[in-house]
Amino acid sequence: MVTWAQRPKLVFLTVCLSDCKEPDIKVEKDQLRFRGVGGTDQKEHALDIEFFKEIDPEVKGPLPFAESVIVTRESR
């Protein structure tokens, strides 16, 4: 499951993938790419999201948690 909200100054994105130990997350000014192995079947999952507005990819790092990966960035 993915939840995503983009406000004038912030982007909130949560990827819920259980048991994903080492997610590969690439944040660029206009998109996010997520790759990870997880879930009950331990299969590879991928997600590409284009943002409505450019963001500053250097502002804050992704925060991996046990069940999800939460990314917060400032919009430009």
Backbone as JSON Lines, residues from 0, in Angstrom:
{"i":0,"aa":"M","n":[0.84,-1.17,0.0],"ca":[0.0,0.0,0.0],"c":[0.89,1.24,0.0]}
{"i":1,"aa":"V","n":[0.46,2.25,-0.74],"ca":[1.19,3.51,-0.83],"c":[0.23,4.65,-0.53]}
{"i":2,"aa":"T","n":[0.63,5.56,0.33],"ca":[-0.12,6.79,0.53],"c":[0.79,7.94,0.15]}
{"i":3,"aa":"W","n":[0.19,8.96,-0.46],"ca":[0.98,10.07,-0.98],"c":[0.14,11.33,-0.92]}
{"i":4,"aa":"A","n":[0.75,12.4,-0.42],"ca":[0.1,13.72,-0.4],"c":[1.15,14.76,-0.73]}
{"i":5,"aa":"Q","n":[0.81,15.66,-1.6],"ca":[1.74,16.73,-1.95],"c":[1.06,18.06,-1.68]}
{"i":6,"aa":"R","n":[1.63,18.82,-0.78],"ca":[1.14,20.13,-0.4],"c":[2.04,21.18,-1.04]}
{"i":7,"aa":"P","n":[1.68,22.45,-0.96],"ca":[2.52,23.48,-1.57],"c":[3.98,23.44,-1.12]}
{"i":8,"aa":"K","n":[4.24,23.09,0.14],"ca":[5.62,23.09,0.63],"c":[6.16,21.73,1.07]}
{"i":9,"aa":"L","n":[5.33,20.68,1.07],"ca":[5.78,19.37,1.54],"c":[5.21,18.24,0.7]}
{"i":10,"aa":"V","n":[5.95,17.14,0.67],"ca":[5.49,15.88,0.08],"c":[5.56,14.83,1.18]}
{"i":11,"aa":"F","n":[4.47,14.11,1.39],"ca":[4.43,13.0,2.33],"c":[4.16,11.74,1.54]}
{"i":12,"aa":"L","n":[5.01,10.73,1.72],"ca":[4.83,9.49,0.98],"c":[5.17,8.33,1.9]}
{"i":13,"aa":"T","n":[4.28,7.35,1.98],"ca":[4.5,6.17,2.8],"c":[4.34,4.94,1.92]}
{"i":14,"aa":"V","n":[5.34,4.07,1.94],"ca":[5.28,2.79,1.25],"c":[5.23,1.72,2.33]}
{"i":15,"aa":"C","n":[4.13,0.99,2.42],"ca":[3.98,-0.07,3.42],"c":[4.35,-1.4,2.78]}
{"i":16,"aa":"L","n":[5.5,-1.91,3.16],"ca":[5.98,-3.2,2.66],"c":[6.67,-3.89,3.83]}
{"i":17,"aa":"S","n":[6.01,-4.86,4.43],"ca":[6.55,-5.52,5.61],"c":[7.83,-6.28,5.29]}
{"i":18,"aa":"D","n":[8.69,-6.34,6.28],"ca":[9.95,-7.09,6.19],"c":[10.85,-6.64,5.05]}
{"i":19,"aa":"C","n":[10.82,-5.37,4.71],"ca":[11.71,-4.83,3.68],"c":[12.93,-4.26,4.41]}
{"i":20,"aa":"K","n":[14.01,-5.01,4.43],"ca":[15.17,-4.66,5.24],"c":[16.03,-3.55,4.63]}
{"i":21,"aa":"E","n":[16.25,-3.58,3.33],"ca":[17.13,-2.61,2.7],"c":[16.46,-2.02,1.45]}
{"i":22,"aa":"P","n":[15.52,-1.09,1.65],"ca":[14.86,-0.49,0.48],"c":[15.84,0.38,-0.3]}
{"i":23,"aa":"D","n":[15.71,0.36,-1.62],"ca":[16.5,1.23,-2.5],"c":[15.59,2.39,-2.89]}
{"i":24,"aa":"I","n":[15.89,3.57,-2.36],"ca":[15.04,4.74,-2.58],"c":[15.87,5.83,-3.25]}
{"i":25,"aa":"K","n":[15.41,6.28,-4.4],"ca":[16.08,7.37,-5.11],"c":[15.08,8.52,-5.25]}
{"i":26,"aa":"V","n":[15.44,9.66,-4.69],"ca":[14.58,10.83,-4.75],"c":[15.25,11.86,-5.65]}
{"i":27,"aa":"E","n":[14.56,12.24,-6.7],"ca":[15.03,13.27,-7.61],"c":[14.08,14.45,-7.54]}
{"i":28,"aa":"K","n":[14.4,15.52,-8.22],"ca":[13.58,16.73,-8.11],"c":[12.16,16.55,-8.63]}
{"i":29,"aa":"D","n":[11.94,15.57,-9.52],"ca":[10.6,15.41,-10.09],"c":[10.0,14.02,-9.92]}
{"i":30,"aa":"Q","n":[10.71,13.12,-9.23],"ca":[10.17,11.77,-9.06],"c":[10.81,11.02,-7.89]}
{"i":31,"aa":"L","n":[10.15,9.95,-7.48],"ca":[10.69,9.03,-6.48],"c":[10.65,7.63,-7.07]}
{"i":32,"aa":"R","n":[11.74,6.89,-6.86],"ca":[11.81,5.49,-7.29],"c":[12.08,4.64,-6.06]}
{"i":33,"aa":"F","n":[11.27,3.61,-5.87],"ca":[11.41,2.71,-4.73],"c":[11.56,1.29,-5.25]}
{"i":34,"aa":"R","n":[12.51,0.55,-4.71],"ca":[12.69,-0.87,-5.01],"c":[12.97,-1.56,-3.69]}
{"i":35,"aa":"G","n":[12.35,-2.71,-3.48],"ca":[12.6,-3.46,-2.25],"c":[12.03,-4.85,-2.31]}
{"i":36,"aa":"V","n":[12.62,-5.73,-1.54],"ca":[12.14,-7.1,-1.42],"c":[11.48,-7.21,-0.05]}
{"i":37,"aa":"G","n":[10.23,-7.7,-0.05],"ca":[9.53,-7.81,1.23],"c":[8.15,-8.4,1.07]}
{"i":38,"aa":"G","n":[7.37,-8.22,2.12],"ca":[6.03,-8.82,2.14],"c":[6.11,-10.26,2.61]}
{"i":39,"aa":"T","n":[4.97,-10.88,2.79],"ca":[4.95,-12.26,3.28],"c":[5.58,-13.23,2.29]}
{"i":40,"aa":"D","n":[5.57,-12.87,1.0],"ca":[6.15,-13.74,-0.02],"c":[7.59,-13.37,-0.37]}
{"i":41,"aa":"Q","n":[8.13,-12.31,0.22],"ca":[9.49,-11.85,-0.02],"c":[9.79,-11.69,-1.51]}
{"i":42,"aa":"K","n":[8.87,-11.04,-2.22],"ca":[9.04,-10.76,-3.64],"c":[9.57,-9.35,-3.82]}
{"i":43,"aa":"E","n":[10.12,-9.08,-5.02],"ca":[10.61,-7.75,-5.34],"c":[9.43,-6.84,-5.69]}
{"i":44,"aa":"H","n":[9.43,-5.64,-5.13],"ca":[8.41,-4.65,-5.39],"c":[9.07,-3.39,-5.93]}
{"i":45,"aa":"A","n":[8.35,-2.67,-6.8],"ca":[8.89,-1.45,-7.4],"c":[7.79,-0.4,-7.49]}
{"i":46,"aa":"L","n":[8.21,0.87,-7.37],"ca":[7.27,1.98,-7.42],"c":[7.98,3.18,-8.03]}
{"i":47,"aa":"D","n":[7.36,3.82,-9.0],"ca":[7.86,5.07,-9.59],"c":[6.73,6.09,-9.51]}
{"i":48,"aa":"I","n":[7.0,7.24,-8.87],"ca":[5.99,8.29,-8.74],"c":[6.58,9.6,-9.25]}
{"i":49,"aa":"E","n":[5.85,10.25,-10.15],"ca":[6.23,11.58,-10.61],"c":[5.49,12.6,-9.76]}
{"i":50,"aa":"F","n":[6.22,13.61,-9.27],"ca":[5.62,14.64,-8.43],"c":[4.9,15.67,-9.29]}
{"i":51,"aa":"F","n":[3.89,16.33,-8.68],"ca":[3.16,17.4,-9.36],"c":[4.05,18.62,-9.58]}
{"i":52,"aa":"K","n":[4.94,18.86,-8.61],"ca":[5.8,20.03,-8.63],"c":[7.19,19.58,-8.19]}
{"i":53,"aa":"E","n":[8.24,20.23,-8.69],"ca":[9.59,19.85,-8.3],"c":[9.78,20.01,-6.8]}
{"i":54,"aa":"I","n":[10.63,19.11,-6.24],"ca":[10.96,19.16,-4.83],"c":[12.46,19.37,-4.68]}
{"i":55,"aa":"D","n":[12.88,19.62,-3.45],"ca":[14.3,19.71,-3.13],"c":[14.72,18.35,-2.57]}
{"i":56,"aa":"P","n":[15.41,17.52,-3.35],"ca":[15.74,16.17,-2.9],"c":[16.77,16.12,-1.78]}
{"i":57,"aa":"E","n":[17.41,17.23,-1.46],"ca":[18.46,17.24,-0.45],"c":[17.95,17.61,0.95]}
{"i":58,"aa":"V","n":[16.7,17.97,1.11],"ca":[16.22,18.52,2.38],"c":[16.25,17.52,3.52]}
{"i":59,"aa":"K","n":[15.56,16.38,3.39],"ca":[15.49,15.38,4.46],"c":[15.62,13.99,3.88]}
{"i":60,"aa":"G","n":[16.21,13.1,4.63],"ca":[16.41,11.74,4.15],"c":[15.21,10.85,4.4]}
{"i":61,"aa":"P","n":[15.12,9.74,3.68],"ca":[14.04,8.78,3.92],"c":[14.21,8.14,5.3]}
{"i":62,"aa":"L","n":[13.1,7.79,5.9],"ca":[13.11,7.19,7.24],"c":[12.53,5.79,7.18]}
{"i":63,"aa":"P","n":[13.35,4.73,7.14],"ca":[12.79,3.38,7.12],"c":[12.31,2.95,8.5]}
{"i":64,"aa":"F","n":[11.13,2.36,8.56],"ca":[10.57,1.8,9.77],"c":[10.31,0.32,9.53]}
{"i":65,"aa":"A","n":[9.88,-0.4,10.55],"ca":[9.7,-1.85,10.44],"c":[8.72,-2.24,9.35]}
{"i":66,"aa":"E","n":[7.62,-1.52,9.21],"ca":[6.57,-1.9,8.26],"c":[6.47,-0.97,7.07]}
{"i":67,"aa":"S","n":[7.14,0.17,7.09],"ca":[6.96,1.11,6.0],"c":[8.17,2.02,5.86]}
{"i":68,"aa":"V","n":[8.21,2.71,4.74],"ca":[9.24,3.7,4.47],"c":[8.51,5.03,4.29]}
{"i":69,"aa":"I","n":[8.89,6.01,5.07],"ca":[8.22,7.31,5.01],"c":[9.22,8.33,4.47]}
{"i":70,"aa":"V","n":[8.8,9.06,3.46],"ca":[9.64,10.07,2.84],"c":[8.94,11.42,2.94]}
{"i":71,"aa":"T","n":[9.65,12.42,3.43],"ca":[9.11,13.76,3.5],"c":[10.11,14.7,2.84]}
{"i":72,"aa":"R","n":[9.64,15.53,1.93],"ca":[10.52,16.46,1.23],"c":[9.82,17.8,1.12]}
{"i":73,"aa":"E","n":[10.62,18.86,1.01],"ca":[10.06,20.19,0.77],"c":[9.91,20.44,-0.72]}
{"i":74,"aa":"S","n":[8.8,21.03,-1.11],"ca":[8.59,21.42,-2.5],"c":[9.35,22.7,-2.76]}
{"i":75,"aa":"R","n":[9.68,22.95,-4.0],"ca":[10.37,24.19,-4.37],"c":[9.39,25.24,-4.73]}
